[in-house]
Amino acid sequence: MAETPSDRIYSGASPAQVEADLAPLVDFEAPGLALDELRNLIEERLVPHLMRYDRDGFLSMFNAFPEAGAKLGAEIATTYNQGVTNWQVSPGGAVLEELCCKALCRLFGFAPTAEGTVMYCGTYANQQAIYMALHQAAERSGVDLTRDGVMGFPGLLGPAVLTSADAHMSMRHAVRMLGLGEQSLVPIDIDSNRRMDVTHLSIVLKALKDKRPVAAVVATSGTTSTGAVDPIAAIAELCAEHGIWLHVDGAYGLAYSLVPEWQSRFAGVEKAESVSWDPHKQLGVPIPSSILFVRDGAEFYRMALHSAYFNREDTGEPNPGIRSAPTTRPMTALPLVAAIRHQGIPAMIERLRAPLAAIAALARYVEEQPDLELGHQPDTGVLCFRLVPADLAPELHDGLQDEIYRQIMRRGERSISVTQLGGTMYLRLVAIAPTTNIHAMLETVAAARIIANDWKGDR
Ligand SMILES: Cc1ncc(COP(=O)(O)O)c(C=O)c1O
């Protein structure tokens, strides 16, 4: 593989430069290439522009380099190119997915009735969870959702979905795609640490009672912006009281519930009707790898569709394909199983603990620095803070964070991201690789300070 110089995480090239480099790769009129020529072309033209998630300086997104066991699993999955929809297309693949999901339910401490299904990504896992919740709400209201869709619900507004302002945008996608529209999203306030405010949730649930059906409450265990974990146990209690489906979006954060010192933050997740999780975010398994869990496996009947030739009813054969929409499903379970079996659980927990500890240490450092302002206390592996130099006018502070982001990304030595919290711009550091450490983060802070020193409000 072409090596990215060790002081870089990618080439730092502009979109136009990348486009020019890639042009020969997509010259489909050109004669076919021998495999070694093809490899050279890809390594020369594409690889330098790929992001090295395994370098210390990569501190911006939820991505990880593949782990050795996962790579072996992926290689075998690719060799056999299995579709694992049902027994008919892959006996081993179908059973492996079912066993893997069941074993993960045990690992996370879910109910004995819990089951899971492999999804293409967290976005679709969240969407399916909302569909299943809607289906249950329809059943309660005597509506046949399968036949009539959301038009079957009485009233103009239809059912509501309650979630915090910091929920992932996949919630907006979900309600759009399900025909509920974004008007169905009822925002719940967040507290000073950006976790869902349970008191406000309780007020909203009471206000909606007998006025508008609530299809689901969606809590997030590890928000995208700040990694905040909503107080799931208290939310679950309210949902149980009101008979409402609780979905936990654990796409990013659920893995951290496996780390003993962080476990208590996730208390109550086992009470949720559904939970989504993206192992591809930090477990070192190939993208995509997502799972939707349900507390009661029987709930998957809400998705089941049978035909005369495929996914036939009552064959008694393993059939993961009736738990979600796609007919063709990849053997995603194999790289995941291989990653877990290769590392073993104690090493995997260590892998998860390292970035959490690094972020906690960074938060302590930021708190002590007069030129830095902390955006929140970290619940998981994300920290937002801003540079607030005493000699720069406060109205220029937002522009400074954006400038730091642009310059750092252009250099290609490290990566960082930005986000807005309450309308204010913050730098956002993500620790996800098992090799992440406080030193790499402090180097990034130092690089940001140099940019801040030179910047006076111009671009
Ligand atoms: C909290 C949360 N939910 C959902 C998603 C969407 O997952 P995916 O990117 O797999 O679609 C993300 C992505 O980062 C996320 O952070």
The ligand as an ORCA input file, in Angstrom:
! r2SCAN-3c Opt
* xyz 0 1
  C     -25.862      9.207     17.485
  C     -25.869      8.767     16.054
  N     -26.960      8.175     15.563
  C     -27.022      7.757     14.294
  C     -25.958      7.914     13.441
  C     -26.075      7.466     12.033
  O     -25.356      6.295     11.829
  P     -24.824      5.903     10.391
  O     -23.738      6.894     10.080
  O     -24.321      4.511     10.555
  O     -25.957      6.015      9.451
  C     -24.790      8.545     13.901
  C     -23.649      8.758     13.017
  O     -22.623      9.254     13.374
  C     -24.747      8.985     15.248
  O     -23.672      9.608     15.748
*
